[in-house]
């Protein structure tokens, strides 16, 4: 479990996603804290929406949505480095 306290689940999930995205983005360039927050909030919203729908949508759709978001980040990073 992500947390032992069910009331803290979403807060803990948001923090863990932000931390993971920061580790993902750091080697790819100098991103601001705000940029990390925007990306992590997008991923959080995708996961939160899936949970609100009782995890009924296919999990592959969740993965695909997150992958598209990260691909967009990658393409913007490459464009900025040129």
N, C-alpha and C positions, 0 to 999 in steps of 0.2 A: 504493500500500500504506500501511496505517496505521502500520507500523513496518518498519524494515529487518531487525530481529532477530525471527525467528519466536517465540523464547522469551519475548519481551516483548509479544507481541500482546495478550494478555488484560489485562495491566496497563495498557498504553497505551490500549486500548479503554475500560476502566473510567474512566480519567482524562479521556479526551476526552468521554465521555458526561456525566460529572459537570460538566465545564466548560460544555458546551452547555446542560445543564439549568439550571445556575446563571444563565447569560445569559438563558434563557427565563423563569425564575422571578423574577429581580430586578425587572423593571418591574411585575410583578403583585402585589407586596407585600413585606413584610419577613419573609422566611423564614429560619429558622435553618439553620446548616450541616447539622445533623442531618436536617432536612426535605429539603434538597437531596440529601443522601446516600441517603435512603430512596427518593425518586423515581428517582434515577439508578441505584440498585441494582436497582430493579424493571425498568427498561428494559434494563439489562445482563443480567438473568436471562432476559428474553424473547429477546434476541439470542443469548445463550450457548446457550440451549436449542435455538434454531433451528440454530445451528452444530453442536451435538452430534448433531443429527439429520441431519447431512450436507446441510443447507440444502434438505431435501426438502419440508418443509411449504411451502405457498404463501406467498410473500413478502407477499402482501396480508393474510394472517392476522397476520403480524408487525406490519405497519403498523397494522392495526385494533387490535391489543392495545395498542400504544404510544399510539395515538390515544385509546382509552378511558381509559387511565391519565391522560393529559393533560387530557381532558375532566373527569375526576373532580377533578383539581387545580383546574381553572378553576371548577367549580361550588362547591368548598369555599372558594375565594378570594372569590367573589361573596357567599357566605353570611356569611363573616367580616366583610366590609365593611359589611353592613347594620346 
